Amino acid sequence: MNFSTKRITQLSFLVALTILFTRVFSIRIPVAGVEGVRIGFGALPIIFAGVAFGPLAGGIVGALGDLLGYFINPLGAYMPHFTLTSFLTGFIPGLIVFYVLKRCRTLPVIFIAISLGQLITSIILVPYFINILFGVPFAVIMPPRLISQLINIPLYAYFIKVVLNHDTVNIREIRAGTSC
C-alpha cells in the first residue's frame, strides 16, 4: 500500500490520540487483580483509521498505538496478544467497510462494522487472553465488558459518522442524490 506524506501524518496523529485516550484519559477498573475494563475512547482513533483509510491503516494505527503506548507508559508486562487485538480493532471494521460493504459509510454500516469488530476483539479475544494469561474467570470479566461495549459501540459509530460527514463531503453524491 502506498502512503503519502499527508496520510502518514494523519495516521500518526491518530496513533498519538490512541495513546493519549488509552494511557492518560481513561479509567481503568481492575477485575481480579488485572485491568478488566478500561473506560475511555482509546479504540475510537483506531476504528476511525480503519473505516476512513482502510483495514491496513486501521491495523497499523492499532498496533503502533499499543506498542508505542507500552514504551511510553507501560501498564505491566508487554503482551503481544493485546497488540494483536489492537491491530484487529482497526482492521476488522475497515475490512467490513472497504471490502464487504464496498466503502458504504452510512451510520448503520459503520455501526455493524464496529459491532462485529468489537465483538471479536473486546468481547471474545481480550477476555480470552485475560483468562489464559491471568486466570480471571469469564463470569467475572464478561459482564462489565458487555456493558461497556453496549455504550461504546453506538458512541463510536456516531462520532465516526459525524467526523466523516464533516471531513469528506462527496459533491458528486450530493448532486446525483445517491449514496451507498
C-alpha positions as CSV (number, residue, x, y, z in Angstrom):
1,M,0.0,0.0,0.0
2,N,1.3,3.4,-0.9
3,F,1.0,6.0,1.9
4,S,1.5,9.7,1.1
5,T,3.1,12.2,3.5
6,K,-0.3,13.6,4.3
7,R,-1.7,10.1,5.0
8,I,1.3,9.2,7.2
9,T,0.8,12.5,9.1
10,Q,-2.9,11.7,9.6
11,L,-2.3,8.2,10.8
12,S,0.5,9.5,13.2
13,F,-2.0,11.9,14.7
14,L,-4.4,9.0,15.2
15,V,-1.7,6.9,16.9
16,A,-1.0,9.8,19.2
17,L,-4.7,10.2,20.0
18,T,-4.9,6.5,20.7
19,I,-2.0,6.6,23.1
20,L,-3.5,9.7,24.9
21,F,-7.0,8.3,25.1
22,T,-5.8,4.9,26.3
23,R,-3.0,5.7,28.6
24,V,-3.9,9.1,30.0
25,F,-7.6,9.9,29.6
26,S,-9.2,6.6,30.5
27,I,-10.5,5.0,33.7
28,R,-9.1,1.5,34.5
29,I,-11.3,-0.9,36.5
30,P,-9.4,-3.8,38.0
31,V,-11.1,-7.2,37.9
32,A,-9.4,-10.0,40.0
33,G,-6.1,-8.0,40.2
34,V,-5.8,-7.2,36.5
35,E,-7.2,-4.5,34.3
36,G,-10.6,-6.0,33.4
37,V,-12.3,-2.9,31.9
38,R,-10.9,0.3,30.6
39,I,-13.5,3.1,30.2
40,G,-12.4,5.6,27.6
41,F,-12.1,6.3,23.9
42,G,-8.8,4.6,23.1
43,A,-10.3,2.4,20.4
44,L,-12.0,5.4,18.6
45,P,-9.0,6.6,16.6
46,I,-8.1,3.0,15.7
47,I,-11.5,2.2,14.4
48,F,-11.7,5.6,12.7
49,A,-8.5,4.9,10.8
50,G,-9.9,1.6,9.6
51,V,-13.2,3.0,8.5
52,A,-11.8,6.2,6.9
53,F,-8.5,4.9,5.4
54,G,-8.8,1.1,5.1
55,P,-8.1,-2.0,7.1
56,L,-4.4,-1.9,6.9
57,A,-4.3,1.7,8.1
58,G,-6.6,0.8,11.0
59,G,-4.4,-2.2,11.9
60,I,-1.2,-0.1,11.8
61,V,-2.7,2.6,14.0
62,G,-3.9,0.0,16.5
63,A,-0.6,-2.0,16.6
64,L,1.6,1.1,16.7
65,G,-0.6,2.8,19.3
66,D,-0.3,-0.3,21.5
67,L,3.5,-0.7,21.0
68,L,4.4,3.0,21.4
69,G,1.9,3.3,24.3
70,Y,3.6,0.5,26.1
71,F,7.1,2.0,25.7
72,I,5.9,5.5,26.8
73,N,3.7,4.4,29.7
74,P,3.8,0.6,30.4
75,L,0.9,-0.8,32.4
76,G,2.5,-4.1,33.2
77,A,4.5,-6.6,31.2
78,Y,4.3,-6.4,27.4
79,M,1.8,-9.0,26.0
80,P,1.8,-9.3,22.2
81,H,-1.7,-10.8,22.5
82,F,-3.1,-7.3,23.1
83,T,-1.1,-5.8,20.2
84,L,-2.9,-8.3,18.0
85,T,-6.3,-7.3,19.4
86,S,-5.4,-3.6,18.9
87,F,-4.4,-4.4,15.3
88,L,-7.7,-6.2,14.7
89,T,-9.7,-3.4,16.4
90,G,-8.9,-1.2,13.4
91,F,-8.5,-3.9,10.7
92,I,-11.9,-5.6,11.1
93,P,-14.2,-2.6,10.8
94,G,-12.0,-1.3,7.9
95,L,-12.2,-4.7,6.2
96,I,-16.0,-4.7,6.5
97,V,-16.5,-1.2,5.3
98,F,-14.0,-1.3,2.4
99,Y,-14.3,-4.8,1.1
100,V,-17.5,-6.4,2.3
101,L,-19.8,-3.3,2.0
102,K,-17.8,-1.5,-0.7
103,R,-17.0,1.7,1.1
104,C,-20.5,2.4,2.1
105,R,-20.3,4.6,5.2
106,T,-23.8,5.1,6.4
107,L,-24.5,5.1,10.1
108,P,-26.0,1.6,10.1
109,V,-23.0,0.2,8.1
110,I,-20.5,1.9,10.5
111,F,-22.5,0.6,13.5
112,I,-22.4,-3.0,12.1
113,A,-18.7,-2.9,11.2
114,I,-17.8,-1.6,14.7
115,S,-20.1,-4.1,16.4
116,L,-18.5,-7.0,14.6
117,G,-15.0,-5.7,15.3
118,Q,-15.7,-5.1,19.0
119,L,-17.5,-8.4,19.3
120,I,-14.4,-10.2,18.0
121,T,-11.8,-8.1,19.8
122,S,-13.3,-6.7,23.1
123,I,-15.9,-9.4,23.8
124,I,-14.1,-12.5,22.6
125,L,-10.3,-12.1,22.3
126,V,-9.4,-9.8,25.2
127,P,-11.4,-11.8,27.8
128,Y,-9.9,-15.0,26.4
129,F,-6.4,-13.6,26.6
130,I,-7.0,-12.3,30.2
131,N,-8.3,-15.7,31.1
132,I,-5.4,-17.7,29.7
133,L,-2.7,-15.2,30.8
134,F,-4.0,-14.2,34.3
135,G,-6.6,-16.9,35.1
136,V,-9.5,-14.5,35.5
137,P,-12.8,-16.4,35.1
138,F,-15.1,-15.4,32.2
139,A,-18.0,-15.0,34.6
140,V,-16.1,-12.2,36.3
141,I,-14.8,-10.4,33.3
142,M,-17.7,-10.6,30.8
143,P,-20.5,-8.5,32.5
144,P,-18.5,-5.3,32.7
145,R,-17.1,-5.7,29.2
146,L,-20.5,-6.3,27.7
147,I,-21.9,-3.2,29.5
148,S,-19.0,-1.0,28.3
149,Q,-19.4,-2.2,24.7
150,L,-23.1,-1.5,24.7
151,I,-22.2,2.1,25.5
152,N,-19.0,2.4,23.4
153,I,-20.3,0.9,20.1
154,P,-23.1,3.4,19.5
155,L,-20.9,6.3,20.6
156,Y,-18.0,5.2,18.3
157,A,-20.4,4.8,15.4
158,Y,-21.9,8.3,16.0
159,F,-18.6,10.1,16.4
160,I,-17.0,8.4,13.4
161,K,-20.1,9.2,11.2
162,V,-20.0,12.9,12.4
163,V,-16.3,13.2,11.6
164,L,-16.6,11.5,8.2
165,N,-19.5,13.8,7.3
166,H,-17.6,16.9,8.3
167,D,-14.4,15.8,6.7
168,T,-15.4,14.3,3.4
169,V,-18.5,15.6,1.7
170,N,-18.8,13.9,-1.7
171,I,-20.1,16.6,-4.0
172,R,-21.0,14.0,-6.8
173,E,-23.2,12.1,-4.4
174,I,-25.0,15.3,-3.3
175,R,-25.6,16.4,-6.9
176,A,-26.7,12.9,-8.1
177,G,-28.7,12.3,-4.9
178,T,-27.1,8.9,-4.5
179,S,-25.3,7.2,-1.7
180,C,-24.3,3.6,-1.0
